């Protein structure tokens, strides 16, 4: 049946911009000049985002996603230029605009939200001043700008606009900062909103809130969205169509459901297989990965650019560049640059390494208990004094066993990172709490710990810039971490360091060509890989991983998770793994602890925690990830008399939750839940709700 012209699916390739395009790129080629030579980073890219449409752009770090966004804004760095092609935003020929025209376009037609909201906000100005400037740039006078600022914060679902307007950026949470940045981007009522990794680093509930906000605002304002993300789940939830970039080339495009259900390019198939799937963990074997690495920028090959990494490639692929094949799919037209697009879905799996075995140190048998290597005993941590005091941790006790992974989950502000810093000796616990290593009490301050104790615990931070000296080359960064400290003696090196450096970088998939590169020259994903190699260089017994894969694309994430599982199997190393990605925690963790407002509300074996019954807070976390629904939770600044989750609990019983602290109930097998609702009743309620969701 023929569709009306207005509802026909967008063509995968086309020759010119159209009237209903919010963004159109036609044959776009962009090059950067590096060391006197131009290197193409985008090659013949054609895509269109229709007015009111959400279009997702995915691919590995370095494939050119952000360059597409910068080119659309004509905001390329000084060493970048458009070599060929056309760019149109809301009908305007971007490349033909003079300085005034370009300023007008950026002020009125297109806005961009960057990955790190803190980097987009001026720390010395209040939110009111910065948001007012956005309205003033769009033509409003100062008084109108102030009133519109208040209304815009309400529009982005900020409950107390007055307080937020009077705040400085550092006084707001990451999710709140991102809402402010979105409000600034919407000040001009743009036809096109470009979002570059807007939810990276956000926990599941805040991510759901931000995505839900963007979807509602898109419906209200009728604007188009170009969403750049390495999170395929976010793309699948938010976008009608998706484009897949590889080494600066658009290799697949189509309706999101078509591409995700039956990918037509081996690279897309590989990306989708890298995702940890529900019900699978590290003991079932390694995740599938994409072999090899992205070609260097500007690299050219006579055949398919993906052939060196493709398990379907043959002589034809290496000699002939594939044209854009177009085919009809269920929800529209699909395009693939692959000679064998009909059987791309049959791509052979990578030969997995030996399936990981459960570490003997973590096995519970009838003869012995698992050996505890790290323990926190009733630790609390209070920041501030008097009326301004905030208790970030309140009576937390955890145990980490030899050779196991303990997953730590919870919203931003729940105390996860505070607990990690306390274990590392970067924070001291309040009086009465203690941290033990191998049953021996550790000094509260890292500077007072012995060298061997410091070497036993290493950390991988969420933001690699916090742990890497940006001025040093990669080789020296790893070499410094390889130095073997001894009490009372300077660090030493030996002749095997060169091969160990090469082995570490190969394990975390950092190409050898980056050995001489300085940290500031690396992409975010590459910096995180170097930080992980640095943490493992000293052969620690315990590694605290604080959101180590949040900045990585799915292919590198899969390789890192496989690496962590292999190192654990081979070296009996233990992990405290902090992450907002519950699918990653489900895959890697042996046991899970759920924190809310600085308290442990649930703990137990990973399978039990993820399969239920759940604490009502855990239930909201899982629902937010699975359904994209916001729990609308807030973390209280001070714990109440009763249950700390009472104000947001969907299963609140009544006065007992307000007045009495809940008991720690045993759900069996080491699974414990801090809740007034009896375990059997909690299980029945949640099973009934699962049945209703399955039926609808």
N, C-alpha and C positions, 0 to 999 in steps of 0.2 A: 504494500500500500504506500502511495506517495505521501510524504509529509508536507505540510505547509512550509514555504520557504523560510519563514522565521524560526521554525523548530527543527530544521534539518541539522544533522551533526556537522560540526566544523570539519573542513578538509584538513588532512594532515600536512599537505604541502600546497602552496599557492603562489601566485606571481605578483600580487600587489595588495596593499592595504584596502580595507573595505570600510564602509560607513559605520557598521556596527562593531568595529574593533575598538576596544579600549587600549590595546597594545598590539602592534604588528611588527614583527621582525621579518625581513625578506632578504635571504641570502647574506646574512650578517657575518662578516669576517673581521675579527679584532686581533690586533697584534700588540705585544709589548716589546720595547727595545731593551735588551739585556746585554751588557758588555759589548755594545756596539753592533749587535745583531738583532734583527726583528724576529720574534718567535710568535707564530700564530697560536692563540689560546682559544679562539672560536673560529670555526670553519663552516661557512655556508649554512648558517642556522636560520631556519624559517619556522616561525610559530606565530599564532595569534591567540589573543585572549579577548573574547567578546564582552561587550558591556554586560555587567551583572554576573559574569561567570567567575568561578574559582578554578584556576589552572595551577597544577602542581609541577614543580621542576625538581627532579631527583638525580642523584649521581654521587660518586665518591668525591672526597675532598680533592680539589685541584682540577676538577673536570670542567670548570668554567661557569658554574651556576651563579656565583656572585658577580662575575663579569657581565653576564646577561643583564642583571639588575642595574649595574653601574652604567652600562652602555645605554640602557633605556632612559636613564636620567641624564645622559651625556656628562657623566661624572667620573670618567676614567682617570686614573693617575696620569701624571705628566708623561710618563714613558709609554702610555697606551694610546692607540689610535684606531679608528674604524677604517679598515682598508677597503671594504666593499660592502654594499648592501643598503637597505633602507630601514629606518626606524620611525614609526608613527605612534604617537600617544594621543588618544582622543581626537584623531583626525589631523593633528599637527605633525608636519615633517620635522622631526627633532633635529636632524643634521643640517637643515637649512636655516634654523633660527639664529638670530644675532643674540648678543648678550642680554638685551632687555627682553626679547621674546622668550629666551630660555629661563630667565628669572620669573617671568609671568607664568610660564608652564609649570615650573616647580612649585610656585606659590599657590596655584589654583587647580591644576589638573592631576598631579601625581604626587604621592607621598610614599615614604619608605620607613619601615620599622626594622631596626637592626637587631642582631642576635643578642647583644649585651645592652640591656636598657641603661645600666649604670654609665656606660661609655657614651650614651647619647644625651645624658643629662649633665648640666653644669653643676658641680657639687657646691659652688659658692653662691648660687641663686636659689631662691625659694621656687617651689612648683608654680605658685601664682605668677611670678615674674616670667618664668620660662613659657608657661602656657599662654599668657597674655601676649607675649612676643609673637607666638604663632598666629594668633588672630590679627594682630596688628600688621603682620606681613601680608595677610590676606586682604587688608584694606580697612579694618575696623579701627575706631579711635580708642583711646585708653580706657574710658569708662565702659564702652560697649564690650571691649575685650575682656574686662574683668567679669562682667555679668555672664558672658558667653563661656568663660573658663569654668565658672561654677556649674553652669548647665551641662557642659561637656563632660565633666567628671561624673555627674549624675547619669549621663547617657552611657558611660562606660562602667556603670554599676558600682561606683564607689559610694559607700554608705554615708560617709562623713566628709563631704567635699571641703567644708571649711577647715577642718583639721589638716587635710592633705594639702590644701593650697598654702597653708602657713608653714608646711614642713619643708625641710631640705631633703634632697634625694636619699642621703644616707640614713634618714630616719624612717624610710619605708622598706617593706619587704621586696624581694625580687618580683613577685607577682604584682604588687601594687605599683612598682616602678614601671613594669611593662604596660600596665593600664594607663599610666600617665603618658608614656610615649605614644601609645595608640591614640589617646585623646589629642595630643599635639599633631599627630599625623592626620587626624580627621578634621582639624580646625578649618581646612580649606574646602571641605566637602569634595574630596578628589574623585575623579572618574576611575582612577586606578590606584590601588593600595598594594605596594610591594612589601612582602614580609620575608625577611631573610633570617631563617632559623628562629622564629619568635618564641619558641617554647623550649629551646635547649637549656638544660639546667633547672627547669621548673619541675616540681614534684607532680604526681599524677593528678591531684585534685586542683592545684593551681593551673596546670596545663589545661585541664578540662574547662576551668572557668574562662581562661583566655580564649580557647578555641570556640567555646559557646558564645562568648561575647562577640568575636569576629563574625561568626555565622549570623547572629542576630543583627549586628550593625550592617552587614552586607545586604540582608533582606530589607532593612529599614531604609537604607540610603541608595540601594540599587547600584552600588559600585562594583567594579571588577577587582579581583584579587589574584595576584601572582604570588604563590606560596612556595618558597624555596626551603626545602627541609631534607635532612637525611633520615628522618623518622617516617618510614613507609606507612605506619599505622595512622599517623597524623594526616598524611596525604590521602589515604584511603577514606578517612572520615570526613575530610573537608572539601575535597576537590571533585568536580565533575569530569575534568580531563587531566591527563598527566603526560609530561614529556620526560624522556630519559636521556640525559647527556652522558657522553663518554668521550674523554679527551677532546673536548670542545666541539663534538659533533652530536647532533640530535639523532640517536640511533633507533628510538621507538617513540611513538605517540599514539594516543587514542583515548577513548573513554576509560576512566579509571577502573571501572569494574571489568571491562574487557581485558585491559592490560594486566590487572592483578589476577584474574581468573585464568587467562590463557595468554601468557606473555609470548611475544613473537620474536624476541631477540635473546640470544644466549646470555647477554650481560644482564638483562632484566630478570631472567630466570635465576641467575646466580645471586643477584641482590635479594630476591624474595626468599631464596633458600637459606640465606645467612641468618634469617631471623630465628631467635629461639621460639619454638612452638609450644603451645600449652600442653602440659602433660609430659614434656620431655626434659630430662636433666642431664647433667654431665656424666652420670653413671651409665647412660644409654649410649654413649659414644660422642665423638666430636661433632660440632656443627660443620655443615658444608661451607666451604670457603671458595673464593675466587683466586686461582693461582696467579703468581706474578704480580706485576705492579703497573700503574698507569705509565704510559710513555712520557718522556720528558716534554715540556712545552715546546712546540714547534717541530717535534719529530714527525717525519713523513715516512710513509711506507707505500709500496706499489699496490698492495691489496687492501683488505679490510684492516682498519686500525686496531680492531679487537682480536685479530687472528692469533697473536702470540699468547693470549690467555684463554683462548676458546677451545673447549674439548670436542667441538664439532668441526674444527677447521681442517681443511685439506689444501691441496695445491691450488685449487681454484680460488680459495679465500685469500691465500698469500700472494696471488698474482693479479686478481681483479677486484677492484673496489666495488662493493655491492651498491646498486642504485636504491632509491627509496621505493620499496614495494608497498603498494596500497591494496588493502583488502577490506571487504565488508565484514563487520562484526555485529554482535547482538545489539550494542548501544550506539553504533556509529561506525565511521571509518577508522581503520587502524593502519599505521605506517610502521614499517620495519626496514632497517638497512642491514639485511642479512640474506645471503644466497639461500639459506635453508630455513627460512622463517616458518615453514609448515611444520617442521619437526624440532623447533627450538625447545619446546616444552619437554622433549625427550632427552635433553642434555644429560649425559652420564654424570653421576655424582663423583666428587673427588674421592680418591681412595683414602678413607679415614685412617688415622693412626690407630694403634691398639686402643681399644675401648678403656677408658679410665677405670681403675679399680678403687674401691673404697679404701682409704688409708686405714692401716691397722690401728693407728692411734685413735681413730674416731669410731671404731667398731665396738658396739656393746655386745658382749657375749656373757655366758654364764659364769666366766671365771674372773673377769676383771672389769673395772670401770675404765672409761676413757681417761687418758692422762690430761689434766688441765694444765695448759701452759700460761694462760693469762686470765686473771680474774679481777673484776671490780666488785668491791664489797660495800654496799650501801652508800654509794657516792652521790653527793649533791654538789651543785655549783650555783652560787648566787652572784649576780652582777649588780653593782650599785649598792647604795646604802639607804637606810631609813625608808621613807615613803616611796623612793625611787627604786627600791630593790626589786629585782626580778629573778626568780628562781628558775634557771634554765634546765637544771636536772634536779630530781627530787627522789632520793633513796633508790637509785638504780643499782641492781646487782646483775652481772652477767658472767658467764664462763666461756672461754674459748678453748677447745680441745685440740690436741696435736693432730695436724693433718686435716682439719675440717674447715669449712667456710661457714661463718656465722653472718647471716644477712641482717642488716639493720635498716628498717624502713619507717617512714613517717613523713608528714608534711614539713615544709620549710618552717623552722622555728620550733620543731619538736624536740630538739636537743641532740640530734645525731652527730653533728660536727663537734659540738661541745664535748660530748662523750669521747670522741676520737682524740681530740686535743688533750683531754684529761689523761687518757691512757698513755699518750706520747710524752706527757710531762710539760706540755705547753701551757696548760692551765693546772692550778692546784685545786683539789677538791676542798669543800668545806670541812670543818672539823668533824671527825668521826668516820669518814670514809677512807678507803685504802685501795691501792692497786698492787697486785702481786704478780710476779713472774716466776714460774716454777715453784710456787709456794712461798717465795721470799718477797717481802715487802719492798716495793720500789719507792725511791724518793719521789716526792711530789713534783720536783722541778727537774727537768731534763739535764740542766747543767750540773746537778749534783749526782747524777747517775754515773756508774762506771762505764768505761768504753764498751765493754762487752754487752752490757745491758742496753746501751744506746744502739749498738749494732744489731741486736736481736729484733728490734722493732723499727720498721721503715714505713714510709707513707707515700701514697700516690694521691696528690690533691686533685680536686675537680678542675682547677684552672692551672695549667702547667706554668704560666708566667710567674706564679708564686713560688715555684721550686727550681726554675732554671735561670741561670745568669744569662741574660739576653745578649751579652757582648762576647760570650765564649763560643767556640766552635763545638759541634756535637762530639767530636772525638775527645776533646779535653773534658767535656762535661762527664762523659762516661768514665774516662780514665781517673778523674778525681773520686768518683764513687767507688771505683775498684780498689782504691788505696786501702790497705788493711791496717786499721788502727790497733795499737796495743797500749795498754795502760802504761803511762810514763814514757812512751816512745813515739817518735814521729811516724806518720803513715808510710808504708812501704809499697813498692811495686815489684813485679817480677817480669821475666821475659815473655811470659805467656799472655800478657795483657792485650797485645795486638789481636791475637786470635779470639780472646774472650770478648773484646769490644765488637769485633766483626760478628761473632756468634750471637751476642745479645741484640744487636741491631737487626740481624737477619730474623731473629725470633719474633721481634715486634714489627717486622716489615718496614723498616726504615732503609731505603736504598743506599748503597755504598756511596753514591755520588753526593750524599749530604754530609759525609764525614767532616768536610772542611767548612760547611755552612754554619753560620752563627744562628743561635736560637731565634733572634729577632727576624731572621729571613725565612723562617719556616711557617707553614700554615698551622692553624690550631690543631688539626688532627695529627700532623707530624710532631709538633711539640709534645703532645700528650704521649705519643709512642716513645719519644726520647725520655720523658719523665718516668715512664714505666720501666724502661731498660735501666735507667739510673737507680730506681728503687731496688731492682733485683741484682744489681751489680755486686753488692756486698754479701750476697747469699744470706739474707735474713731468715729468721725462723718464723716471724710474724710480720705480715704486711697489712697495714690498714689502708684500704682502698676507698677513698672518699669521692664517689661519683666518677670513677676512672674512665668510663666509656661514654659519658654524656656528650662529649664533643666529637665523637668518632662516628664516621659513617658505618653502615651495617656490615660491610665487608671487612673492614678493619676491626670492628667490634667482635665479629665472629672469630677472627684470628686471635685477638687478645683473650677472649674467653677460653678458647682452646689452649692458648699458652698458659693461662692461669691454672687450668685444670691439669695440664701436663706437669708443670712445675710442682704443683701440689702432690701429684702422684709420685714424682721422682725424688723430691726433696723433703716430703712430709711437712711442707710449710703450711702455716695456718693463715687464714684471711678473716679480717673483719671487713665485710663488704657493704658499703653504704651506697644506696642507689635509689633514685625515684622511679627507675624502670623496673616494674614488678616482674615483667617477663624475664629480664636478665637475672634478677634475684631468684626467681623460680628455677632457672636453669642451673645456676652455680651453687646456690646455698644448700648446706646440709640441714641447718637449723635457722630459724628466723625469729627476730625480736622486733616487735612493733612498739614504737614510742609515740606518745601523744602528750604534749605539754610537759615534757621532761620526765614522764613516768612510763614504765613498761605496762602496757595494757594487754599484751598477748605475747606468748612465746611458745616455741615447740619445734618439732621436726618440720621441715619445709613442706612436705606433702600434706601433713595435717593442717598446717596454718593456711595453705592455699586451697585445700579442699573443703574446709569447714568442719564443724561450726566455727563461726568467727565472732570476735568482739564486734559490736556495731560499728566501731571506727574502722577496723580492718575491712569490714564489709563495704563501707563507703569508698575506701581506697581502691578496692578491686572493682567496684562498680564504675568508678570514675575512669579507670583505665580501659575497661571492657566496653563501656557504652558511650564514653565521652561526656558523661554527665558530671556536673559539678556537685560536690557535697556541700558547698557553701559554708565550709567550716572555718572557724577562726581559732587560733591558739590562744587560750587565756593568758593574760599577763601574770595573774596570781591564781594558784589553785583554790577552788571552792571547797566548802566543807564536805560535800558529798562526792559524787562521781565527777571527775574532771571533764567528762565528755557530755554531761547532762544537758547543756544548753543546745547541743547540736544533734543529740541522739535521736534517730528515727524510731527507736524502740523503748523510749523512756517509760518506766513503770508508773512513776508518780512521786509522792513525797519522799519515799525511801531513797530515791536517786539524789534528791536535793539535800538530804540530811545525813545520810550514813555513807561512809566510804565502802565501796563494794568489796566482797571477798575475792580471793584468788581461787577460782574454781578449777578443778582438775578434769580435763576432757579425756584423759587416758593417754598412755604412751609418751608422757613428758609434755603434753600439750596443756597449757594453762591460760585461762582467760579471766581478766579482772572485770567481773560484771555481776550485778544482782540477779539477772535472769538465769534460772537454772539451765545447765548445759542441754538437757533433753528438750526443754521448751525452746531454747535458742535454735537448736538444730531443726526442730519441727517448723518454726516460723520461717527460717531461711530456706528450707527445702520447699515449702509451699510457695514462697516467692519465686524460687528458681523455676518451678513448674509453670507458674503464671507467665513468666517471661518466655519460656520455651514455647508455650501455647500461642503467644502473641507475636 
